[in-house]
Amino acid sequence: MSINKIEKKIFISWSGEKSKRIAVELKSTLEDEIYKGTNLECFVSDLDIASGTDWWDKIKNELKTCKQGILCITKENIRAPWIFFEAGAMVAHDVPTIPLLINCEFMSLKDSPLDKKHSVKFNDPQKFIQMITDLNKQLGLLPLDKSQISPIAKLGYEKLTNRLKCTLNELENMRVFSTKYTHPNNITTVNYNTIYISAPMASIDNDEYVKLRTYLLSLNDILRNIGFKDVICPHYSIENSGVFDGGTKAVKDNFPSMKQVDSMIIIYPNKIPSSVLVEIGYGIALCKRLVIFYKEGLPYMLEEIGGTIQNIKTFKFEKFSDITKKIQTNGMHLFENVMDEND
């Protein structure tokens, strides 16, 4: 009996929060729905390693008894060392391995150690059903032919995707971030239709700050109304007094937030040295869609930038209402690469 169980074990590898959710649900789907009634076991590291256990010994022992491996690959972990580490361990134990691509393309594996592996696109129901059919044949799980197991696999896939709906939506709204050496280097994805608001903090007096923050709070609804799913602004978490640890906050919170949005709006009311200028430089380096509103003027080199760099636009404003009007009139078009003739 124990030999039979050893022959019917699948090692499911994951790395990152979303990949883990997928691995956990995939284990449940395979064991409790598609191959229900068989003695199939799926090993998922976090679930199947008891607290206090030597995790590496446990993984090595599991790999010795597994007959198949599945790598849950997402945009979050496509270059994660752990995925390749476990893939290498599977190869060392002669475990056939399937890269399961969730919301990413075959080309994502190009020039990676998994480039030559036969991968399966999770988003293609037919490919997933074929994988289930192949696993059934290889592991001898159910005494069914392809025509008999396909409906079972189809139903299991539908239930699985329904349970993972939120996770799949999150992945769909991400793209792989290519400049992994840009601070912070642990963030490798960008979320679509998200925007970061950059405005002076410590470089203006308190009265100006209170007025600016009041306007910035109103911008949240304005930007969401034209189509942004998430609006991030450091000022939202700071009280009207403007007292904050600016340097620490910028490194800990602001840069990671800026790296993950696809757009930035900059409000630069006074022509003075400000953290805003640093954030503009950061946004330019990361090829964000930048819209800069300035009142007194921009520093040298930034003055003509709106006409020379495709993804950056600059506009002069007198009152905050000018900014609101520009956003509401142009909508998301304001953040597109090509300048409108009337802009």
Summary of the structure (lengths in Angstrom):
residues: 343
radius of gyration: 25.5
end to end distance: 74.4
largest distance: 80.1
contacts: 1021
relative contact order: 0.09
helix: 48%
strand: 15%
